[in-house]
Amino acid sequence: MRMRALATALALTLVMVGAAAAQVPFFGVYFDEGNSKEALPPPPCGNPCPGIGIPGYLWISLHNANAFVTGVEFAVSYPPEIVWMADQNTQPVTVGNTPSGFSMGWALPQNGFMNIPVCKVLFLWNCDRCLRANIPIVVVAHPSTGALGFTDYPQFNYHPAVGLTSLICACVPAEETTWGQVKSLYDK
C-alpha cells in the first residue's frame, strides 16, 4: 500500500511538472519597451489619444518560445485610431510589414527562453479622445501564408504561436456583466 501511494505521488508530480513546462508561445503588442503595458486606459486615468498626427510607438515581442529562434511570421490588425507608419529595429532579412504580413529571420538564433524583441512600430494617432472603449490591436496570422509562429534552431521546425490582443481606451466595466458579454468583446 505504501509503494502504491509513493508511485501515485511520483506520477502526479511528473504530470504537474510537465504541465508547468508546457507554456504556450505568444506574440504580444506593448505600449512600452519593457513589455509591461498591454492596455491604455481612457482619460482621466490616461490619455491614449494625444491628438491627430502625433507619433507613437508599439513594441512587438515573442514570449515562451522555449527554443532558439531563427525566424518569425505574423501580421498585426491595427484599428483606425492609429495609422501604421513603419516597422523599426528589424533584421536585414525582413519581408513585408506588420499590417500586411511580416516575415523576419535572424542571422544568429535568438534565445527564446527569454522574451525576444521582434520590432518597434512607429505610428500616428488618428484620434484626439476615446470615442469608443476597448479598441483592439491584435496579432494575427500572416494573410498570405496563414502562419502565426516561429522556426527553431537547429532543426528549423515551424512552431505555431498565439497572438495576443492589446487595447486602447481599455475600460473595466463598473457594473455587473455576464460571461457572455465578456466573451462577445473578443468574438471577432
C-alpha positions in Angstrom: 0.0 0.0 0.0 2.9 2.3 0.8 4.5 1.7 -2.6 1.3 2.4 -4.4 0.9 5.8 -2.6 4.6 6.6 -3.4 4.1 5.7 -7.1 0.9 7.8 -7.3 2.6 10.8 -5.7 5.5 10.5 -8.1 3.1 10.2 -11.1 1.2 13.3 -10.0 4.4 15.2 -9.5 5.6 14.4 -13.1 2.3 15.4 -14.6 2.4 18.7 -12.7 6.0 19.4 -13.7 5.1 18.6 -17.4 2.1 20.9 -17.3 4.1 23.7 -15.8 6.8 23.4 -18.5 4.2 23.4 -21.3 4.0 27.2 -21.8 2.2 28.5 -24.9 4.4 30.7 -27.1 2.8 34.0 -27.9 3.3 37.4 -29.7 2.3 40.5 -27.8 2.0 44.2 -28.7 3.0 46.6 -26.0 2.9 50.3 -25.3 6.3 50.3 -23.6 9.7 48.8 -24.4 9.7 46.8 -21.1 6.7 44.7 -22.3 4.5 45.6 -19.3 1.7 47.7 -20.8 -0.9 45.9 -22.9 -3.7 48.4 -22.4 -4.0 52.2 -22.3 -6.8 53.5 -20.1 -9.1 56.3 -21.3 -8.9 59.8 -19.8 -8.9 60.9 -17.0 -6.7 57.9 -16.0 -4.5 58.3 -19.0 -4.5 59.9 -22.4 -4.3 57.2 -25.1 -5.2 59.6 -28.0 -2.9 62.6 -27.6 -4.1 64.1 -30.9 -4.4 63.5 -34.6 -1.0 63.2 -36.3 1.0 62.8 -33.0 3.6 60.0 -33.3 3.6 57.0 -31.0 5.4 53.6 -30.7 4.4 50.0 -30.1 6.8 47.1 -29.3 6.2 43.6 -30.6 7.8 40.6 -28.8 7.8 36.8 -28.8 7.4 35.1 -25.5 7.7 31.5 -24.2 9.3 30.1 -27.4 11.5 27.8 -25.2 13.8 27.2 -28.1 16.4 29.1 -30.1 14.5 31.1 -32.7 15.6 31.7 -36.3 12.6 33.4 -37.7 9.0 34.7 -37.1 5.9 35.2 -39.2 2.7 37.1 -38.3 0.7 40.2 -39.0 -1.0 42.9 -36.9 -4.5 44.2 -37.2 -4.4 47.9 -36.4 -7.6 49.8 -35.6 -8.5 53.0 -37.4 -7.5 55.1 -34.3 -3.8 54.5 -35.2 -2.1 54.8 -38.6 0.9 52.5 -39.1 4.0 54.3 -40.5 7.0 52.0 -40.2 8.5 48.9 -38.6 11.8 49.7 -37.0 14.7 47.7 -35.5 14.1 44.9 -38.0 16.7 42.5 -39.4 18.1 42.7 -42.9 16.1 39.5 -43.8 12.6 41.0 -43.4 9.9 40.6 -45.9 6.7 42.7 -45.7 5.4 44.7 -42.8 3.3 44.2 -39.7 -0.1 45.4 -41.2 0.2 43.3 -44.5 2.2 40.3 -43.3 5.6 40.2 -41.6 8.3 37.6 -42.1 11.7 38.1 -40.5 14.8 35.9 -39.9 17.9 36.4 -37.7 21.4 35.8 -38.8 22.1 34.2 -35.4 19.5 32.3 -33.5 17.8 34.2 -30.7 17.4 32.9 -27.2 13.7 32.0 -27.0 14.0 31.0 -23.3 13.7 34.8 -22.7 11.5 37.4 -24.4 12.6 38.2 -27.9 12.0 41.8 -29.1 10.8 41.5 -32.7 10.3 45.1 -33.8 9.3 48.6 -32.8 6.4 50.1 -34.7 6.1 53.8 -35.5 2.5 55.0 -35.8 0.5 58.2 -35.9 -2.5 58.7 -33.6 -5.7 59.2 -35.6 -7.9 60.4 -32.7 -7.8 63.0 -30.0 -10.1 61.3 -27.5 -11.7 57.9 -26.8 -14.9 57.7 -28.9 -15.3 54.0 -28.1 -14.0 51.6 -25.5 -11.7 48.6 -25.7 -10.2 49.3 -29.1 -8.2 46.1 -30.1 -4.8 45.8 -31.6 -4.5 42.1 -32.5 -1.6 39.9 -33.6 -3.0 37.7 -36.3 -1.8 35.1 -38.9 0.1 36.2 -41.9 -2.6 36.8 -44.6 -0.6 35.2 -47.4 0.9 32.2 -45.6 -1.5 31.7 -42.7 1.5 31.4 -40.4 1.5 32.8 -36.9 4.6 31.4 -35.3 8.4 30.9 -35.4 11.1 28.5 -36.6 13.5 26.9 -34.2 17.2 26.1 -34.4 18.9 23.7 -35.3 16.0 21.7 -36.9 14.3 24.8 -38.4 10.9 23.4 -37.5 7.9 25.6 -37.5 6.1 26.1 -34.2 2.7 27.8 -34.0 2.1 30.6 -31.5 -0.8 32.6 -30.2 -1.4 36.3 -31.0 -2.5 38.5 -28.1 -4.8 41.5 -28.1 -3.8 44.9 -26.7 -6.3 47.6 -26.0 -6.6 51.3 -26.5 -9.2 53.1 -24.3 -9.3 50.0 -22.1 -12.3 50.2 -19.7 -13.2 47.9 -16.9 -17.0 47.8 -16.5 -18.3 49.5 -13.3 -21.5 47.4 -13.4 -22.0 43.7 -13.3 -21.7 41.9 -16.5 -22.3 38.3 -17.8 -19.7 35.9 -19.1 -21.4 36.1 -22.5 -21.0 39.8 -22.6 -17.3 39.5 -21.8 -16.8 36.8 -24.5 -18.6 39.0 -27.1 -15.8 41.6 -26.7 -13.3 39.1 -28.2 -15.6 37.3 -30.6 -14.3 39.0 -33.8 
